Amino acid sequence: MIRREMEIDMKKIILLSVVIFAVSAASAEQYTIDAQKNCLFLNKASNITEKAVKVKLKMNTAYKVSLSGEAFFSNQAGAEADPMPGVVIFYPTNEQDGFASIYRVLKPGESIKFKTPNEEDNNVFILAFVMDYWDASVNKGSYILTVEKE
């Protein structure tokens, strides 16, 4: 009888662990930043909102944002490849007077943590894009931006 109760308890523990893992994994969202499609060219007038990936966030919430993948300023490979340094991201934080706008280059393998301001949800988002100086280049590759609630 005791052994059967222990087996049932172990099954409950395993099931609960799976549910907790699934819920925590579901809170992480991934977005692809394409080296060509999401590139803002410095010598060409374009609207950042047309090129950038926009990720809606919740107000007054802690987030962790990380980057993986690789992208290049050309279609060359190997030693001739010219890697992009990462993704430019814009995000709001609750720093300074309660609302600070931050731009930074997030490199692959890096992550940042921040808390969003107590602001209307439509004003709280991430913009993510890559930059290049020459609009005739054929960029290749992509990055994966992972956004998770802390």
ABEGO torsion letter per residue (X at the ends): XAAAAAAAAAAAAAAAAAAAAAAAAAABBBBBBBAAAABBBAABBBBAAAABBBBBBBBGBBBBBBBBEBBBABABBEAABBBBAEBBBBBBBABEAGBBBBBBBBBBGBBBBBBBBBBBAAABBBBBBBBBABAABBBBEBBBBBBBBX
